[in-house]
Amino acid sequence: MAGRIRSGWVVAAVAVGVAAGAGIYLVARDSGGEDELPEAVRAELALVARDVIERGSTPGLGQAGEWRACGVRVIGADPPTLTSADQARTVYVWAMCGTGGAVSSSSLIPVAVHLTDPPTSEGPGDGSRYGPDIRRIFPERLQDAVFDDNHAAELEPAMSARVTERS
């Protein structure tokens, strides 16, 4: 009898542990991943964000009026539940941009593109400003995706294709 009671408690403890683990996984996934946007919407927002970044002056991506070509990865938007690109007020992306006529340099930074009139973009400052700027510019739900800066291999071909397209 004592063996059955102990094994019952073990099963109950394992079930509680599994349920708690699943809850932690869902919270972690929901609090730091990319927004789940329809692929067609994500693709359209990428084009809009790329064009705004290429025309504007985003800290870390060159000066206003300087030639640049960019590849972008959309990580989210506001509102996060949008179903069409025209509903977006802000698009959050990782951008890799080359500057100069022969692409003399390139930068990879997270950027918030505000779809105001006229549209604007902002990225984090360098050094000690980087972390606080990320927390100020990007919603908490996207910050893990923003701090994951492992996008160079993905964005470099997109930037290179854009350089060719714009040349």
C-alpha positions as protocol buffer text, in pm:
chain_id: "A"
residue {
  index: 1
  type: MET
  ca { x: 0 y: 0 z: 0 }
}
residue {
  index: 2
  type: ALA
  ca { x: 279 y: 244 z: 92 }
}
residue {
  index: 3
  type: GLY
  ca { x: 446 y: 169 z: -244 }
}
residue {
  index: 4
  type: ARG
  ca { x: 129 y: 264 z: -433 }
}
residue {
  index: 5
  type: ILE
  ca { x: 90 y: 591 z: -242 }
}
residue {
  index: 6
  type: ARG
  ca { x: 454 y: 685 z: -308 }
}
residue {
  index: 7
  type: SER
  ca { x: 427 y: 600 z: -676 }
}
residue {
  index: 8
  type: GLY
  ca { x: 104 y: 801 z: -696 }
}
residue {
  index: 9
  type: TRP
  ca { x: 282 y: 1105 z: -549 }
}
residue {
  index: 10
  type: VAL
  ca { x: 569 y: 1059 z: -793 }
}
residue {
  index: 11
  type: VAL
  ca { x: 328 y: 1051 z: -1089 }
}
residue {
  index: 12
  type: ALA
  ca { x: 149 y: 1361 z: -957 }
}
residue {
  index: 13
  type: ALA
  ca { x: 480 y: 1545 z: -906 }
}
residue {
  index: 14
  type: VAL
  ca { x: 595 y: 1456 z: -1258 }
}
residue {
  index: 15
  type: ALA
  ca { x: 262 y: 1573 z: -1405 }
}
residue {
  index: 16
  type: VAL
  ca { x: 285 y: 1905 z: -1220 }
}
residue {
  index: 17
  type: GLY
  ca { x: 648 y: 1945 z: -1332 }
}
residue {
  index: 18
  type: VAL
  ca { x: 560 y: 1878 z: -1696 }
}
residue {
  index: 19
  type: ALA
  ca { x: 267 y: 2121 z: -1685 }
}
residue {
  index: 20
  type: ALA
  ca { x: 482 y: 2389 z: -1522 }
}
residue {
  index: 21
  type: GLY
  ca { x: 754 y: 2335 z: -1781 }
}
residue {
  index: 22
  type: ALA
  ca { x: 504 y: 2372 z: -2064 }
}
residue {
  index: 23
  type: GLY
  ca { x: 376 y: 2695 z: -1910 }
}
residue {
  index: 24
  type: ILE
  ca { x: 728 y: 2834 z: -1880 }
}
residue {
  index: 25
  type: TYR
  ca { x: 801 y: 2740 z: -2242 }
}
residue {
  index: 26
  type: LEU
  ca { x: 487 y: 2917 z: -2366 }
}
residue {
  index: 27
  type: VAL
  ca { x: 558 y: 3230 z: -2163 }
}
residue {
  index: 28
  type: ALA
  ca { x: 919 y: 3240 z: -2282 }
}
residue {
  index: 29
  type: ARG
  ca { x: 813 y: 3184 z: -2641 }
}
residue {
  index: 30
  type: ASP
  ca { x: 538 y: 3446 z: -2628 }
}
residue {
  index: 31
  type: SER
  ca { x: 748 y: 3707 z: -2448 }
}
residue {
  index: 32
  type: GLY
  ca { x: 1049 y: 3713 z: -2677 }
}
residue {
  index: 33
  type: GLY
  ca { x: 995 y: 3570 z: -3023 }
}
residue {
  index: 34
  type: GLU
  ca { x: 897 y: 3730 z: -3347 }
}
residue {
  index: 35
  type: ASP
  ca { x: 537 y: 3831 z: -3414 }
}
residue {
  index: 36
  type: GLU
  ca { x: 338 y: 3571 z: -3607 }
}
residue {
  index: 37
  type: LEU
  ca { x: 243 y: 3764 z: -3919 }
}
residue {
  index: 38
  type: PRO
  ca { x: 96 y: 3622 z: -4241 }
}
residue {
  index: 39
  type: GLU
  ca { x: 382 y: 3564 z: -4488 }
}
residue {
  index: 40
  type: ALA
  ca { x: 231 y: 3793 z: -4754 }
}
residue {
  index: 41
  type: VAL
  ca { x: 199 y: 4072 z: -4495 }
}
residue {
  index: 42
  type: ARG
  ca { x: 554 y: 4010 z: -4371 }
}
residue {
  index: 43
  type: ALA
  ca { x: 687 y: 4033 z: -4730 }
}
residue {
  index: 44
  type: GLU
  ca { x: 499 y: 4358 z: -4801 }
}
residue {
  index: 45
  type: LEU
  ca { x: 614 y: 4513 z: -4472 }
}
residue {
  index: 46
  type: ALA
  ca { x: 974 y: 4417 z: -4557 }
}
residue {
  index: 47
  type: LEU
  ca { x: 954 y: 4614 z: -4883 }
}
residue {
  index: 48
  type: VAL
  ca { x: 798 y: 4916 z: -4713 }
}
residue {
  index: 49
  type: ALA
  ca { x: 1054 y: 4913 z: -4431 }
}
residue {
  index: 50
  type: ARG
  ca { x: 1345 y: 4865 z: -4672 }
}
residue {
  index: 51
  type: ASP
  ca { x: 1237 y: 5162 z: -4884 }
}
residue {
  index: 52
  type: VAL
  ca { x: 1196 y: 5389 z: -4579 }
}
residue {
  index: 53
  type: ILE
  ca { x: 1537 y: 5289 z: -4441 }
}
residue {
  index: 54
  type: GLU
  ca { x: 1708 y: 5338 z: -4777 }
}
residue {
  index: 55
  type: ARG
  ca { x: 1566 y: 5689 z: -4813 }
}
residue {
  index: 56
  type: GLY
  ca { x: 1602 y: 5804 z: -4453 }
}
residue {
  index: 57
  type: SER
  ca { x: 1862 y: 5873 z: -4190 }
}
residue {
  index: 58
  type: THR
  ca { x: 1883 y: 5590 z: -3939 }
}
residue {
  index: 59
  type: PRO
  ca { x: 2164 y: 5612 z: -3682 }
}
residue {
  index: 60
  type: GLY
  ca { x: 2424 y: 5349 z: -3764 }
}
residue {
  index: 61
  type: LEU
  ca { x: 2317 y: 5317 z: -4127 }
}
residue {
  index: 62
  type: GLY
  ca { x: 2477 y: 5624 z: -4284 }
}
residue {
  index: 63
  type: GLN
  ca { x: 2383 y: 5986 z: -4336 }
}
residue {
  index: 64
  type: ALA
  ca { x: 2065 y: 6126 z: -4491 }
}
residue {
  index: 65
  type: GLY
  ca { x: 2094 y: 6140 z: -4869 }
}
residue {
  index: 66
  type: GLU
  ca { x: 2377 y: 5885 z: -4878 }
}
residue {
  index: 67
  type: TRP
  ca { x: 2329 y: 5599 z: -5124 }
}
residue {
  index: 68
  type: ARG
  ca { x: 2244 y: 5274 z: -4951 }
}
residue {
  index: 69
  type: ALA
  ca { x: 2101 y: 4933 z: -5029 }
}
residue {
  index: 70
  type: CYS
  ca { x: 1941 y: 4717 z: -4761 }
}
residue {
  index: 71
  type: GLY
  ca { x: 1819 y: 4370 z: -4687 }
}
residue {
  index: 72
  type: VAL
  ca { x: 1566 y: 4344 z: -4404 }
}
residue {
  index: 73
  type: ARG
  ca { x: 1405 y: 4077 z: -4188 }
}
residue {
  index: 74
  type: VAL
  ca { x: 1071 y: 4172 z: -4031 }
}
residue {
  index: 75
  type: ILE
  ca { x: 1053 y: 4061 z: -3667 }
}
residue {
  index: 76
  type: GLY
  ca { x: 726 y: 4232 z: -3576 }
}
residue {
  index: 77
  type: ALA
  ca { x: 478 y: 4513 z: -3620 }
}
residue {
  index: 78
  type: ASP
  ca { x: 237 y: 4729 z: -3430 }
}
residue {
  index: 79
  type: PRO
  ca { x: -32 y: 4631 z: -3393 }
}
residue {
  index: 80
  type: PRO
  ca { x: 100 y: 4274 z: -3359 }
}
residue {
  index: 81
  type: THR
  ca { x: -235 y: 4124 z: -3465 }
}
residue {
  index: 82
  type: LEU
  ca { x: -256 y: 4297 z: -3802 }
}
residue {
  index: 83
  type: THR
  ca { x: -385 y: 4101 z: -4099 }
}
residue {
  index: 84
  type: SER
  ca { x: -281 y: 4341 z: -4376 }
}
residue {
  index: 85
  type: ALA
  ca { x: 22 y: 4564 z: -4423 }
}
residue {
  index: 86
  type: ASP
  ca { x: -184 y: 4883 z: -4443 }
}
residue {
  index: 87
  type: GLN
  ca { x: -284 y: 4835 z: -4076 }
}
residue {
  index: 88
  type: ALA
  ca { x: 77 y: 4871 z: -3957 }
}
residue {
  index: 89
  type: ARG
  ca { x: 182 y: 5180 z: -3763 }
}
residue {
  index: 90
  type: THR
  ca { x: 537 y: 5057 z: -3692 }
}
residue {
  index: 91
  type: VAL
  ca { x: 746 y: 4778 z: -3846 }
}
residue {
  index: 92
  type: TYR
  ca { x: 1034 y: 4627 z: -3648 }
}
residue {
  index: 93
  type: VAL
  ca { x: 1318 y: 4481 z: -3855 }
}
residue {
  index: 94
  type: TRP
  ca { x: 1676 y: 4369 z: -3858 }
}
residue {
  index: 95
  type: ALA
  ca { x: 1842 y: 4563 z: -4141 }
}
residue {
  index: 96
  type: MET
  ca { x: 2174 y: 4510 z: -4314 }
}
residue {
  index: 97
  type: CYS
  ca { x: 2262 y: 4809 z: -4527 }
}
residue {
  index: 98
  type: GLY
  ca { x: 2558 y: 4887 z: -4746 }
}
residue {
  index: 99
  type: THR
  ca { x: 2651 y: 5251 z: -4795 }
}
residue {
  index: 100
  type: GLY
  ca { x: 2856 y: 5430 z: -5058 }
}
residue {
  index: 101
  type: GLY
  ca { x: 2844 y: 5391 z: -5435 }
}
residue {
  index: 102
  type: ALA
  ca { x: 3055 y: 5076 z: -5432 }
}
residue {
  index: 103
  type: VAL
  ca { x: 2925 y: 4965 z: -5090 }
}
residue {
  index: 104
  type: SER
  ca { x: 3230 y: 5072 z: -4901 }
}
residue {
  index: 105
  type: SER
  ca { x: 3082 y: 4958 z: -4569 }
}
residue {
  index: 106
  type: SER
  ca { x: 2782 y: 4775 z: -4429 }
}
residue {
  index: 107
  type: SER
  ca { x: 2600 y: 4771 z: -4097 }
}
residue {
  index: 108
  type: LEU
  ca { x: 2360 y: 4528 z: -3931 }
}
residue {
  index: 109
  type: ILE
  ca { x: 2122 y: 4683 z: -3676 }
}
residue {
  index: 110
  type: PRO
  ca { x: 1765 y: 4650 z: -3550 }
}
residue {
  index: 111
  type: VAL
  ca { x: 1542 y: 4932 z: -3674 }
}
residue {
  index: 112
  type: ALA
  ca { x: 1192 y: 5055 z: -3591 }
}
residue {
  index: 113
  type: VAL
  ca { x: 1022 y: 5202 z: -3897 }
}
residue {
  index: 114
  type: HIS
  ca { x: 739 y: 5437 z: -3803 }
}
residue {
  index: 115
  type: LEU
  ca { x: 482 y: 5461 z: -4081 }
}
residue {
  index: 116
  type: THR
  ca { x: 393 y: 5823 z: -4013 }
}
residue {
  index: 117
  type: ASP
  ca { x: 369 y: 6105 z: -4267 }
}
residue {
  index: 118
  type: PRO
  ca { x: 652 y: 6125 z: -4356 }
}
residue {
  index: 119
  type: PRO
  ca { x: 778 y: 5783 z: -4244 }
}
residue {
  index: 120
  type: THR
  ca { x: 1076 y: 5776 z: -4007 }
}
residue {
  index: 121
  type: SER
  ca { x: 1313 y: 5515 z: -3872 }
}
residue {
  index: 122
  type: GLU
  ca { x: 1519 y: 5480 z: -3559 }
}
residue {
  index: 123
  type: GLY
  ca { x: 1782 y: 5241 z: -3434 }
}
residue {
  index: 124
  type: PRO
  ca { x: 1980 y: 5205 z: -3114 }
}
residue {
  index: 125
  type: GLY
  ca { x: 2285 y: 5414 z: -3033 }
}
residue {
  index: 126
  type: ASP
  ca { x: 2633 y: 5273 z: -2992 }
}
residue {
  index: 127
  type: GLY
  ca { x: 2808 y: 5150 z: -2679 }
}
residue {
  index: 128
  type: SER
  ca { x: 2636 y: 5210 z: -2347 }
}
residue {
  index: 129
  type: ARG
  ca { x: 2325 y: 5351 z: -2521 }
}
residue {
  index: 130
  type: TYR
  ca { x: 2255 y: 5028 z: -2713 }
}
residue {
  index: 131
  type: GLY
  ca { x: 2069 y: 4830 z: -2443 }
}
residue {
  index: 132
  type: PRO
  ca { x: 1863 y: 5121 z: -2306 }
}
residue {
  index: 133
  type: ASP
  ca { x: 1771 y: 5229 z: -2661 }
}
residue {
  index: 134
  type: ILE
  ca { x: 1656 y: 4875 z: -2747 }
}
residue {
  index: 135
  type: ARG
  ca { x: 1431 y: 4875 z: -2440 }
}
residue {
  index: 136
  type: ARG
  ca { x: 1294 y: 5219 z: -2534 }
}
residue {
  index: 137
  type: ILE
  ca { x: 1242 y: 5161 z: -2908 }
}
residue {
  index: 138
  type: PHE
  ca { x: 1121 y: 4799 z: -2924 }
}
residue {
  index: 139
  type: PRO
  ca { x: 824 y: 4641 z: -2743 }
}
residue {
  index: 140
  type: GLU
  ca { x: 912 y: 4392 z: -2470 }
}
residue {
  index: 141
  type: ARG
  ca { x: 756 y: 4104 z: -2665 }
}
residue {
  index: 142
  type: LEU
  ca { x: 1020 y: 4147 z: -2940 }
}
residue {
  index: 143
  type: GLN
  ca { x: 1330 y: 4218 z: -2733 }
}
residue {
  index: 144
  type: ASP
  ca { x: 1467 y: 3863 z: -2742 }
}
residue {
  index: 145
  type: ALA
  ca { x: 1441 y: 3873 z: -3123 }
}
residue {
  index: 146
  type: VAL
  ca { x: 1609 y: 4215 z: -3123 }
}
residue {
  index: 147
  type: PHE
  ca { x: 1897 y: 4102 z: -2901 }
}
residue {
  index: 148
  type: ASP
  ca { x: 1945 y: 3795 z: -3129 }
}
residue {
  index: 149
  type: ASP
  ca { x: 2183 y: 3955 z: -3377 }
}
residue {
  index: 150
  type: ASN
  ca { x: 2266 y: 3639 z: -3569 }
}
residue {
  index: 151
  type: HIS
  ca { x: 2115 y: 3752 z: -3901 }
}
residue {
  index: 152
  type: ALA
  ca { x: 2422 y: 3849 z: -4107 }
}
residue {
  index: 153
  type: ALA
  ca { x: 2432 y: 3521 z: -4303 }
}
residue {
  index: 154
  type: GLU
  ca { x: 2064 y: 3558 z: -4392 }
}
residue {
  index: 155
  type: LEU
  ca { x: 2069 y: 3929 z: -4476 }
}
residue {
  index: 156
  type: GLU
  ca { x: 2398 y: 3960 z: -4663 }
}
residue {
  index: 157
  type: PRO
  ca { x: 2265 y: 3790 z: -4981 }
}
residue {
  index: 158
  type: ALA
  ca { x: 1951 y: 4009 z: -4968 }
}
residue {
  index: 159
  type: MET
  ca { x: 2165 y: 4322 z: -4934 }
}
residue {
  index: 160
  type: SER
  ca { x: 2394 y: 4211 z: -5218 }
}
residue {
  index: 161
  type: ALA
  ca { x: 2094 y: 4145 z: -5443 }
}
residue {
  index: 162
  type: ARG
  ca { x: 1961 y: 4489 z: -5361 }
}
residue {
  index: 163
  type: VAL
  ca { x: 2300 y: 4648 z: -5444 }
}
residue {
  index: 164
  type: THR
  ca { x: 2287 y: 4479 z: -5785 }
}
residue {
  index: 165
  type: GLU
  ca { x: 1924 y: 4586 z: -5833 }
}
residue {
  index: 166
  type: ARG
  ca { x: 2002 y: 4951 z: -5751 }
}
residue {
  index: 167
  type: SER
  ca { x: 2327 y: 4972 z: -5951 }
}
